[in-house]
Amino acid sequence: MARLQLDFPEDQYYFSTQLTVRVTDINGANHLGNDSMISMISEARARFLFDAGIQDTGTDGTGIIVTDLATTYKAEAHARDQLLFEVGVMDFNKYGGDITFRITRPRDATLIAMAKSGFVFFNYKLSQVMPIPEEFLAKFSRVNFLD
């Protein structure tokens, strides 16, 4: 089976945040566990959306739902490492797109991981996928919109 490759354009990162690897994030092999990395990616995504003024669920019941997640690991991270999560958006379609992540350790400029999280707008009251709101698209005008 071919290995997953994640490469993103440099100009699509809109936000960055730092998270610290906790002792409880360490697995039996003494490095950051996959489950904890996924939690950290989720936290970085939530911070990005909050910073962009996007609510988890709007007053009409519409919010963002994750459709998939792909992660490639490049190096180990350990307890107390400060990690920089650079977050971007790309590959929009009518209903959503991809939120991308580059995770590095600034102390030694090591690339730890790359990730992509697919998303769609979803109305929880109606239980259906919704088109991307215009105000969301306006926040990310550099991103190419695909029909």
N, C-alpha and C positions, 0 to 999 in steps of 0.2 A: 504494500500500500504506500502511495506517495505521501511524503511529509507535507503538512500544512505550511503554507508560506503566507505571511501577513506583511505587506509593505504598503505604507500610506504616504501620500504626498505631504510634504513639509508644511504647506500653506493651509491645511485644514484643521490645525489645532487652534482652539479658541480659548482654552481654559487650562489652568494647572493648579494642582493642590498637592500638599505633602501629607503622607500618612506614615506612621511609625509601626514597624513590625513588632507586635507584642509577643511576649513569651508564650502566651496561649495560642499563637499563630504557628508555632513550630511543630513539625511532625516528628515521627520516630527516626527519621534520617537527619534530624537536627537542622532542618532548613524550613523556610516558609512553605506550608502545605498548600496544595491545590485548592482545597475548600476555603482556606483563609484568603488566598489570592482572589477567589471569586467574590468573597465578601468585601474585600478592599476595592475591587473594581466596581461593585454595586455602590459602595459609599462614594467613590469618585464620581460615578454617574449622577448620583443624587445631588452632590455638591454642585456639579456642572449645571444641572437643570435648575436648581434653586438660584444659582448665580444669574442664570439667563431669565429668571422670572417665570419659569414654567412650573406650575403646580403639579403635584402627584396626580390629583384628580380635581378638575375644575368644577365650578358650580353646576354645570350641565351634566356632570358625571363622566366627562371625557378625560382620559389621562394617557400615559404612555405605558405600553406593555412590552416586555422583552420577548422577542421571538426566537432568538438563538444567541449563542455565545461561542466564540472560538478564541483560544489562547495558545500562544507559543511561548515556551520558556527558553531563555537564553543563558541565564546564570542564576545561581542560588542567592537568596536573601536570608539574613539571619536576625535573631532577636535584637531589637533596638536599632536596626537599620532604618534610616529615614529614606523613604521612597518618594520620588516625584512622579505623579500621574499627570501626563499631558493628555487632554481630552479634546476630541474633535468630532465633527459630523461630516458625512459624505454619502454619496450614492442614494440620494432621495428618489423616492417613487411617489405615487399618488397618496399612499397611506403612511409612509414612514421612511426609514433609511437605516444607516449604520452609525453608531457611536463608536469611535475608535479610541484606543488607549496606547500610549507608549509609556512604559514604566521603567524608570532608571533610578540608580543610586547615585545622587550627585557627588557624594564624598569621593568616589573614584571614577565617576562618569561611566559606570557599567550599565549596559542595557540588561534589565532583568527579564522583561516580558513585553510582548505585543498582544493586543486583544481587540476584538471586534464584537460588538453587541448589536444585533439587529433589533429594530423596534418598529412598532406601528402605534398609531393613535387608536384608542379603543374606548368606546362608550360603555361603561360598566352598568348603567341603568338599562340600556338597550341590548347589551351583550353583542355588540357588533363593532367591526373595524370602521373607522371614520377617516375621511380625508385629512391631510395635514392642514392645520389652521394657517391662514395667511400670515398671522402675526408671528408664528413660529418661523416660517420661511423668511420673513423680513429680517429676523435676527441674524440669519446666516446667509446673507446675500452673496457671499463669495462661492457658496456651494452650488454645483450644477444640479439642476432639477431635472429628473428624468420622468417621462410619462409612463 
